[in-house]
Amino acid sequence: LELNDAELTIGDANGILARSPGFAHLLPEGTVVGEPARNRARLDPRRTISQFWLRLGTEPLHQSTPHARHHADLAYHQLLHVHELAGSPPELLLAVPGSFAREQLAILLGIAERCPFRATGLVDSALAAASNPGRASPSSRSPAPTANNPSGSAARARISSTAAAPPIPTIPTTRRE
């Protein structure tokens, strides 16, 4: 799972499984994230938030709701959304921006503990890209399945997998049981 402020991308050796743009739309009855939130951004910009991954933290939102009190809540909603779009894989390696502070990494791991997948580790997304020079990062590849394009078949046909990529250095995570 590659995290950045523009979008979340889940991929595997066969290509991209799902993408979700980094947008959240706040409603009194809940939070809409990803493509549906981006589609609402021009119609209702005051209730739409982007850059919540860049600002990942627990500082209160200006327009908080019972479902979204801070940027960490928005990140949680988007993680659940993209995980479901990707077919609910049981484990994910998290590729994160090198600019994340320790506090943001701690918040991300706390959020991941509440998600239905197991975070197997963290890796700097730039390091991951550099460790696989013959392989493009998930966010630089062709369009993937989204809520508006669930099949993603055209995208998968254009992506070729590489054999035996070198291992990516990771930081193992631990889970409290």
C-alpha positions as CSV (number, residue, x, y, z in Angstrom):
1,L,0.0,0.0,0.0
2,E,1.6,3.2,-1.2
3,L,0.5,6.2,0.8
4,N,0.9,9.8,-0.4
5,D,-1.2,12.9,-0.3
6,A,-2.4,12.6,-3.9
7,E,-3.7,9.0,-3.6
8,L,-3.5,5.6,-1.9
9,T,-2.5,2.7,-4.2
10,I,-2.6,-1.0,-3.5
11,G,-0.7,-3.2,-5.8
12,D,0.9,-6.7,-5.9
13,A,3.3,-8.5,-8.3
14,N,0.5,-8.6,-11.0
15,G,-0.2,-4.8,-10.9
16,I,-2.4,-2.3,-9.3
17,L,-5.4,-3.6,-7.3
18,A,-7.0,-0.3,-6.3
19,R,-6.5,3.5,-6.2
20,S,-8.2,6.1,-4.1
21,P,-7.5,9.8,-4.5
22,G,-6.7,11.7,-1.2
23,F,-10.0,13.4,-0.8
24,A,-12.6,13.3,2.0
25,H,-16.1,14.9,2.0
26,L,-17.6,15.5,5.4
27,L,-21.3,15.0,5.8
28,P,-23.3,15.0,9.1
29,E,-24.2,11.3,8.5
30,G,-20.7,10.1,7.6
31,T,-17.6,10.6,5.6
32,V,-17.1,10.0,1.9
33,V,-13.6,9.3,0.7
34,G,-11.7,8.7,-2.5
35,E,-13.2,9.2,-6.0
36,P,-16.7,10.0,-4.8
37,A,-15.3,12.8,-2.5
38,R,-13.1,14.2,-5.3
39,N,-16.3,14.3,-7.5
40,R,-18.0,16.4,-4.8
41,A,-15.1,18.8,-4.3
42,R,-16.2,21.4,-6.8
43,L,-19.9,21.2,-5.8
44,D,-19.2,21.6,-2.1
45,P,-15.6,22.7,-1.5
46,R,-16.1,23.8,2.1
47,R,-16.9,20.2,3.2
48,T,-14.1,18.7,1.1
49,I,-10.7,18.1,2.6
50,S,-7.5,17.0,0.8
51,Q,-3.9,16.9,2.2
52,F,-5.0,15.0,5.2
53,W,-2.2,12.5,4.7
54,L,0.3,15.4,4.7
55,R,-1.2,16.7,7.9
56,L,-1.8,13.3,9.5
57,G,-2.3,14.0,13.2
58,T,-4.9,14.5,15.9
59,E,-5.3,18.3,15.7
60,P,-9.1,19.0,15.5
61,L,-10.6,19.8,12.1
62,H,-12.2,23.2,11.6
63,Q,-15.5,21.4,10.6
64,S,-15.4,18.3,12.6
65,T,-18.2,15.8,12.6
66,P,-19.0,12.8,14.9
67,H,-17.4,10.6,12.2
68,A,-14.3,12.8,11.5
69,R,-12.7,14.7,14.3
70,H,-9.2,15.1,12.9
71,H,-7.0,14.1,10.0
72,A,-6.3,10.7,11.5
73,D,-10.0,9.9,11.3
74,L,-10.1,10.8,7.6
75,A,-7.0,8.6,7.0
76,Y,-8.7,5.7,8.8
77,H,-11.8,6.0,6.6
78,Q,-9.7,6.1,3.4
79,L,-7.6,3.1,4.5
80,L,-10.8,1.1,5.0
81,H,-12.1,2.3,1.6
82,V,-9.0,1.4,-0.5
83,H,-8.6,-1.9,1.4
84,E,-12.2,-2.9,0.4
85,L,-11.6,-1.7,-3.2
86,A,-8.6,-4.0,-3.4
87,G,-10.5,-7.1,-2.4
88,S,-9.6,-7.0,1.3
89,P,-6.1,-8.4,1.3
90,P,-5.2,-9.8,4.8
91,E,-1.8,-8.2,4.9
92,L,-0.3,-5.0,3.6
93,L,3.2,-3.5,3.6
94,L,2.9,0.3,4.0
95,A,5.1,2.4,1.8
96,V,5.1,5.9,3.3
97,P,6.6,9.3,2.4
98,G,10.0,9.9,3.9
99,S,8.7,13.2,5.1
100,F,6.5,11.6,7.7
101,A,7.6,12.5,11.3
102,R,7.9,9.8,14.0
103,E,4.6,11.0,15.5
104,Q,2.8,10.6,12.1
105,L,4.3,7.1,11.8
106,A,3.0,6.2,15.3
107,I,-0.4,7.5,14.4
108,L,-0.4,5.5,11.2
109,L,0.5,2.3,13.0
110,G,-2.2,3.0,15.6
111,I,-4.8,3.5,12.8
112,A,-3.5,0.3,11.0
113,E,-4.1,-1.7,14.3
114,R,-7.8,-0.8,14.0
115,C,-8.1,-1.8,10.4
116,P,-9.1,-5.3,9.2
117,F,-5.7,-6.0,7.6
118,R,-2.3,-6.7,9.2
119,A,0.4,-4.1,8.5
120,T,3.4,-6.2,8.0
121,G,5.9,-3.3,8.0
122,L,6.8,0.2,7.0
123,V,9.1,1.2,4.2
124,D,10.1,4.6,2.8
125,S,8.4,4.9,-0.5
126,A,11.4,6.5,-2.2
127,L,13.6,3.6,-0.9
128,A,11.1,1.1,-2.2
129,A,11.2,2.7,-5.6
130,A,15.0,2.8,-5.6
131,S,15.2,-0.8,-4.5
132,N,13.3,-1.9,-7.6
133,P,14.8,0.1,-10.5
134,G,13.2,-2.1,-13.2
135,R,9.8,-1.7,-11.7
136,A,7.7,1.4,-11.5
137,S,6.0,2.4,-8.3
138,P,2.3,1.7,-8.1
139,S,1.3,5.4,-8.3
140,S,3.3,5.9,-11.6
141,R,1.5,3.1,-13.4
142,S,-1.6,3.1,-15.6
143,P,-5.1,3.7,-14.2
144,A,-6.3,1.0,-11.8
145,P,-9.7,-0.2,-10.6
146,T,-11.7,2.4,-8.7
147,A,-15.3,2.7,-7.7
148,N,-16.0,4.1,-11.2
149,N,-13.9,1.5,-13.0
150,P,-14.2,-1.7,-10.9
151,S,-12.8,-4.1,-13.5
152,G,-9.5,-2.3,-14.2
153,S,-8.9,-4.9,-16.9
154,A,-7.4,-2.4,-19.4
155,A,-5.0,-1.2,-16.8
156,R,-3.9,-4.7,-15.8
157,A,-3.3,-5.7,-19.4
158,R,-0.7,-2.9,-19.9
159,I,1.2,-3.8,-16.7
160,S,3.9,-6.4,-17.0
161,S,5.3,-8.0,-13.8
162,T,9.0,-8.4,-13.2
163,A,10.5,-11.7,-12.0
164,A,12.3,-11.9,-8.7
165,A,12.6,-8.3,-7.7
166,P,15.2,-7.7,-4.9
167,P,13.8,-7.7,-1.4
168,I,12.7,-4.3,0.0
169,P,14.1,-3.4,3.4
170,T,11.3,-3.0,5.9
171,I,10.7,-2.1,9.5
172,P,8.6,-5.0,11.0
173,T,5.6,-4.0,13.0
174,T,4.4,-5.6,16.1
175,R,0.8,-6.0,17.2
176,R,-0.5,-6.1,20.7
177,E,-2.9,-9.0,21.1
